[in-house]
Amino acid sequence: MHPDSPISATLVCWGNAWLTGRAGLDEAADRVERQGGPQLAAGPDGDVPLRSLLADLRVEGMTSLRLALPVAGDPLGLTGPPPFNAAAIEAGQAAVAVLPGRCLGLVPVRDRRGSSYAGVRWEVFDAAAAVPDVPSLAEAERDLTLTMHAATDALRGVEGPAQGHRPVRADSDGLAPGYPARAHRVAALAARLAAVIRLADDRGLTSGQIAVRGQALRDLDRAVRRARVAAHHAITELV
């Protein structure tokens, strides 16, 4: 799964909207399918529709979904064990279903069958029930703002040759209903900055400029991921 895909974030925010009564299960599942096509989840007896898995997990007492956006060296949102962490880091994302006394990790993988079928298959892992070390929404917003200003200052001196205007398009439909206004604002800014990071181009830069730009973008990427995770967890602070 490409790390830039918003599929896990969509599952988390719409799944939480469903769990808190702000959306129905069908609406939540439809939103995820709109992002990635048909959704299946691995089960002990074979694959099942994602919406069936979610319904079963709610019967078992699922209370919320958490977002993980890890990279190598920064397992943001993960608490183990190693098999789940490794799969999530490879995918660059995961959702964690919180149940009484345990958690399940859901990792999206592209599911292509033949020339016409393209969907997502969610691999299911046991996940540690520990609470992940993630920032509060206020902390993440402050860090994102400071890092954005620092990156802007650093990048002013490393502009390469003019390459024309490329529109910035955030690959996100925003948060689901029920999230606080601050979370919507932070998520929107983080999505836009993530798009800016993807458009960064090193052509025409010196090696020194590339190093400066690379560090600034890595710092910004870390702040963006932390902000997105905090925003997607914010709805659970209201219940």
C-alpha positions, 0 to 999 in steps of 0.5 A: 500500500502506498504510504500516501494513500488515505485509506487507513485514515478514512477507515479510522475517522468514519469508523469512529463516527460510526462508533460514536453514533454520528454515521451508520455502518454502511455510510462508513464502509461506503466512504472507505470503498470510495477511497480504495474500491472493494474492501475485504478483511482476512479472517480465519476461514477466508476473506470477509467484507470489511463491513462484516468484520467491523460489525463483528468487532463492535459486537465484541465491544470495539470502542474506537479505532486508532490511526498509525502512520509509522516510518522506519525509525518512527513507529508512530501509533504502534505498540507492537508486537513485531509482526504487526509493527513490521507490516504497518511500517512496510505499508506506512499506515495501519488502523488499530481496533480497540477492544476490551483487553486487547487490540487488533491491527488492520494493515491495508494491502492492494488487492488486484485480481485480473485486469479489472478488479482493484480493491484493498485487503486488510491483513489482521494482526494481534496488537498490543493493548498498550496506549501508543505514545502520540501527541494531543491535538493541541501539542500536534497543532503547535508542533506543526505550526512551528515546524511549518515556519521553520521549514519555510525559512529553511527552504527559502534559500534553496529554491532551484530553477523555476519549473512552473506552477503545480497545483497542490491537491490534498488526497483527503476528503477531510474528517467525518462528522462529529470531530471538533472544529480544531481537528478538522482544521489541523487535519486539513492543514496537515493534508495540504502540507503532505501534498506539498512534501510530495511535490518537492523536487530536487532538480537543479539544486546543489548537494548542499541545497538538497541536504538542507531541503531534505532535512526540512522536509523530513522534519515537516513530514514527521510533524504532518504525520503526528498532526494527522494521527492526533486529529483522527484520535480527537473524536475519542476525547469527546466521549 
